[in-house]
């Protein structure tokens, strides 16, 4: 059947109705959060106003985009109408497409013009052959990058002496990395969501980046701890380095309470720089931006690991300070108690406690702060109920 121009694409029927209902519900939820901020957010009414205002703004923008949005395809150009107006993309002026994907039931793509301007368009759930042919008529950036990555891998002599041998070893290494993928993701989820038993979970997380370094060294130029799309190496970074390093740092931030954070941070950065130097020697090819990223990730990893050693491996009984609770507040991950003077801290200082402990105490109650010297001589503390008779 002959296609005629112009072709108009926009939300219609039940799809249009569904989006309008969703966006109006978002606006209504935002308005409710603003009106009932005191009841919903207790003592944090400004947070309720900000939360509600954000929902109203997002819902309003989405509603305006749904009502105004349309795509009109002509034989020599494409016109996209969004919130801020209409953008014209003449076929001869288009350089390439990027990020072509399905999102919430409709196709979304970024069209890059030769003058550098970018226009993100949608088919509004009505993709047809004519629009598909128009998009397919331009080079796709992701497809070109994938071709370049494949060519770089085949050009890497670490995989073999000829293209056939390299292709064989590339496929074998991809299978090995994919085999490691799900166990590693399972371990990462364990450390992030439910790190129990703690004495087993944290050492496992701490070991993964070390295994990544060893695997990278053993690969002799085939694997990398980074996302290397141009260097012809396969990446293991997310599974064995980036994610576990951040989990080790996250667990230290949430679970460890040291009296002075400055000294551990300095040692963490120093150890991170040392690990970065070792990583650079193993990787051999590294940009300044990559090196800076390595310093941040390795420092976070080293800081979390050192705090784990300092607190978990501390055998001392600790010294108890009985303090009175002046105030308490709830947090998303930990609650906070405002207490009287203890150790070097003046009255009115705050300590973090688990929600289970916070629910057991009230203002005026007495709790005990146990201060430990630390395995690495970085004092840390834990809060608990005092023994009877204290």
C-alpha positions, 0 to 999 in steps of 0.5 A: 500500500502506498504511504502518504505524507505527512504522517502524524504520530501522537498518543491516541485512545486508551494510551492517551487516557492511561497517560493522562490518568497517571499524570493527573494522579501524580499531580494530585499526590503532589498537591496532597503531600503539600497540603498534608505535609505536617501529618505525613512528614511529622516534623519535616514539613519542608521536606513534604512541601519539596516532595509535593512540589517536585511531584506537581512539577513532574506531573505537570511537565509530563501532562503538557508533553502528553497533550502537546507532543506529536511527530510529523514525518514528511518526505524530506524532513521530520518535525517534533513538537514537545514542551518547548516548541517544534524542532525541524530535522531535515533529512539532509541535515541528520548526522546519526541516531543514538539511544534508539530503544523502546521505553514505556511502550513507545520508541524513543530515539535521539537524532543528532544533526550535523551542526551538533544539535540533538533532538529526542523524539518519540513515535508515541506508540505508533511505529510504522514502516515509514518511520522505521525506514527514516530512522534506519537511513542514518548511521547509529552511534551505538551500532558503530561503537559496537563494530569498533569494539569488535574490531579492537578486540580482534586487533588485540594480539593478547588474544592470539596470533591470527584473527581465527585464534583471537575470535576463539579466545574472545568467545571463550573469555566472554563465556568465562566472564558471563559464567562469573556474572550471576554469582558475582551479582548475587554476592553484591546483592547479598552485601547491599541488602542483607549482609548477614552473617556480617563476619562472612559477608564483608570479607567476601565483598572485600575479596572481590576487587582483589580477585579482579586485580589478580584476574586482570593480571593473569589475563595478560592484556585481555581483561580490564577493570574498566569499561574499555570500548576502544582498547580491545579488552573485555571488562570485568570491572562492574562485577569484580571492582566498582560495585563491591568497592562501593558496597564495602564503603557503603557498609562502613558508612552505615555500620561503623561509628568511629570517634574521629573520621579524619584519620581513617579517611587519610589512610583510606586515600593513601591506600587508595593511591597505592592500589591505583598505582598497582592497578595502573601497572597491571592495566598499562594503558590508562588515561588521566580520567580513568586514573582519577576514577580509580583513586576514588573507587580504590580509596572508598574500598580501602577506607571501608576495608580498614574500618572493617578491620578496625572495628570487627577485629577489635578484641578489647572489651571497651569502656562504657559511658552511661548517658541520658537521652535528651532527644531522638529522631528517626532516619531512613537507615539509622536513628539518632539519639541526642545524649549528654556528655560522654568521653570527649563529646559535649552534652547535646552530641548525636550518636547513631543507633539501630532502629530496634534500639531506638524503639526501646528508649525514650527521652530521659532514659539512660543508655550506654556508649561503649568506646573501643580502642580499635584494632588499628588504634582508631577509637570507635563506639557502639550504643546499647542498653545499659546492664541492670543496676548501672 
